[in-house]
């Protein structure tokens, strides 16, 4: 029973992680994009939807890793 619950949680976390990563806005390419991206993160310009999607990505990633680890430990 626990195996099935963890498997469903792993499936939801993996699909959610893929969806949230695809919804995030892309970073600018090249050296100027790297400099501008560093300045934005340094001065805290990341607000609104990007910040929410970033936190959601972190949550899905942690859920995915924990469920995969627990499935491995219980011998799935």
Order of alpha helices (4+ residues) and beta strands (2+ residues): alpha-alpha-alpha
